[in-house]
Amino acid sequence: MDSQFDNARINADLMIPRAVMIVMAAGLAVVVALCIREGEQWQQHWPQDRLIIYRTVFYAIAIITFPLTNLIRYIQIRLCQTMPGDKPAKRRYLTTVIVSMVLVEAIGMLGIVLFLLGDGLNTLYIFTGLAALGFVLYRPKPSEYLNIVAALAHGNDTGAVKERLPLRKRRP
């Protein structure tokens, strides 16, 4: 009975982060669907050599964004566990999820930009697929949330500095 209550509580606490992820993924899907359906009239048809340069730069940005998102997420989760303050765990974790989802959605937006500049549907599909992969990889996870809750319950004993040391005065 106790574990069912815990699971219900965890699911309730993670409802907003999951909703944020679903709304952002659905928003990207709607924009991509509009590009597929009505995108021909919106395309700018830039010269192919310029598109190749932009495509290369955008692929590099997408490749760099995945490990960068992972690093930022790791740092934010550690900060959620160790930073003093009275913010509840679910609010701290929500910030982490929002930042991760914004970074992942930006990858999909790169594909939309390339498509609107005149690149083909294949590029749009690739960047949208990468964004979908990011939504799966960086979804709200109960284990991460529980680690934050446990760290806050133990009074931030996970490495946070309890008190500040006075600054030493410099000698002239």
Order of alpha helices (4+ residues) and beta strands (2+ residues): alpha-alpha-alpha-alpha-alpha-alpha
